[in-house]
């Protein structure tokens, strides 16, 4: 994690954020795969290998309020048209510190790289590992700027029994880093509540621009 995006994310994980001055920081992509926008309190970060003057002109045209310009559909449409990428949903960024010891839930690691859940995760992350539990799945891998990210899936017939929280907590034991990140769709209130109950703290929002 040596890029400027990695530095910004690592600082945010420590509770150190860009200045809340209404400005936008533009930095290079940390890799050919990773491009997008981060939004913190009154400060945005665009990580994209495009002309900074063009980016600032599109931000100015996107909204009369610079505090929200980077997260408007108008700006995202300009980015997708310019880059040929497509935009994922705007997600809530959350982060939690690692925990010592083994997870408090029985997990079985899936090592088959052709497994559908592994293959899907490899489109967005590197060094992917996947564990299965009775009624759920935990996915851990390196995502944006090399950060360790977790995603969990819970079968519908076992919901409301604490499995999602147990899996999200397990990721804090399994991460090789000092922290682990998660992205939640703001509209998925159940997921947001699950990760916050597992100790994940909201730090901002993000939009990823996906190639292909």
CORJOPE-V387783 format. One line per field, one symbol per residue. ss: DSSP state (a for helix, b for strand, c for the rest). psi: psi as a letter, one per 30 degrees, with the letter a starting at -180 (. if undefined). Layout:
BEGIN
ss: ???
psi: ???
END
This chain:
BEGIN
ss: cccaaaaaaaaaacccccccccbbbbbccccccccbbbbbccbbbbbccccaaaaaaaaaaaccccccaaacaaaaaaaaaaaccbbcccbbbbbbbccccccccccbbbcccccaaaaaaccccbbbbbbbbccbbbbbbbcaaacbbbbbbbcaaaccccaaaaaaaaaaaaccccbbbbbbbcccaaaaaaaaacccbbbbbbbbbbcc
psi: igleeeeeeeeeffgjllkigglkkkllkflfejlakkkajhklkkjkiljeeeeeeeeefelfjfffefgkeeeeeeeeeefgllklljlkklkkllklallgkkkjkjfjffkeeeeeefffllhkkkkkljglkkkklkbkgglkkkklkkkefglgggeeeeeeeeefffkflflklkkkkefieeeeeeeefggkkkfallkkjkl.
END
